[in-house]
Amino acid sequence: MHTHQDMEVKLSNGYGWKRCSLAQNRAQQRCHIKKGFILLLTLTFLSSAIIHFSDFSVKTTVIPDTFFKNVVNQIHSYYMTIKFPFDRDNQTIFLAPAPKANQEVQERTTQISPQTTDISVHHYHLNYHFILDEPDKCSQWDPFLVLMVPVAPNQVEARNAIRSTWGNESTVQGKAVLTLFVVGLTGGSDSEKAQQQLEEESRQHRDLLQSNFVDSYFNLTIKTLVIMDWLATRCPQANFSMKVDSDMYLNIENLMTLLLAPNTPRQNYITGVVMRNRSVIRNKNSKWYVSEELYPEPNYPTYLLGMGYVFSNDLPEKIVEASKVIKPFNIEDAYVGVCLKHLDIAPSSPPDPSLFGIYMGQYKREDFLRVITTILGSPQQLIDIWKDVKRSI
């Protein structure tokens, strides 16, 4: 995931910000809401009548104020637990439980999975399993470096571009490199067809991992933890791994030079674009909004920008363990930083900060020869630049 605040970079997985408007719900759902509202009001008046007529010794029956508050909270609860579909994808979002009587009602658009309700109340706890998996890949490959690419299920073009460029480099400086793509569940009316296409792609390339969470921008934290879980359980023998977004140029030769350097640690090591002293966004209109309930501190600990960071392969298991006690929130790279702080592991600055670029600006071949990563605009641009960079190597 690319970062937030003043660094206006594009999002890597093709997901935009969506809001759920109650005015856009289907007529049938409005009907259910109305029926439930009327039912609760009816129960309120019936309860009032029972209280009034059951106590003849009291001339004027006064219903406690807490009674009405409880009823109001029940009505809020009814509204806020209804599932509404997204306007295009027909996916389900879940709204938060009702607030207390004097709190503002706030909709949450965090989408987790069909099995859970809200990232604010559910920790990861390894509740997800793999639908598509390559459990024996590492034992067959024995990789020194594993490249894990989170990508949207429908981004076939991006996957194919990577397969024909840096994802096709299986041996670099005598070390085995393995590239895998990580997706969640497909959404929309044609999800069954899309799933069939993914399964066919998996049979053809044997490089797809799919877990049973809904693939969305707000689930990038879960996607990252799924990546860490796979590395910890299926590929502990690797020396290093990298989470790298699907819209990235990656110079594996330069990356391997960094990893093979004698001063590069083999444990508790993670590097990339280092983010320090970043404030938590409290503006509810921002896509990077995080509530104080989810993360109470005003600033994030030091973390690595999510578009691409490399780490020693002892960290995945440690991060997964930390996630069992660290409440998750939707800024996945900052969340990993919180887990690292819990583990008392500090991210490392690269020997040259320019190695991990964000935007290179106008294309210059010499720039791409010296960097490790940078963001690109399209899969075709990756193919074109790769051909040009490799033409005399």
Order of alpha helices (4+ residues) and beta strands (2+ residues): alpha-alpha-beta-beta-beta-alpha-beta-alpha-beta-beta-alpha-beta-alpha-beta-beta-alpha-beta-beta-beta-beta-alpha-alpha-alpha-beta-alpha
